[in-house]
Amino acid sequence: MNKYKVIDPKGLSVNGKLHKEGETVTGEKKQVHIATALHFNQIEEVKQSKPDSAAEAKAKAEEEAAKKKAEAEAKAKADAEAKAKANQK
C-alpha cells in the first residue's frame, strides 16, 4: 500500500469520507479513486523515508561489512593461488 497526501484545497472523498487538504490516504495506484485523484492532481505520493531505527541501520552496516570481508577473503585466496601457480613454473 502506498500513501498519498491530499493537495486539493477542496479535499478528496474516498469511500464516503471527506479527507481534507494535508491528510493522508492509503491505497494502490490501480484503485479507481487513487488513479482518478492522481490524474486530476488532487493527491501526491508520499515518499518513503530512510529507516529511522538504529537497529535497521546497524544491521545494514553489519551486512555491508560482512560483504566487504568476504570480497577481501576471496581476493586474498585468488592472489595466493596465483602466487602458488607462479612458483610452480
Salt bridges, closest charged atoms under 4 A:
GLU23 OE1 - HIS19 ND1 3.25
GLU45 OE1 - LYS29 NZ 3.75
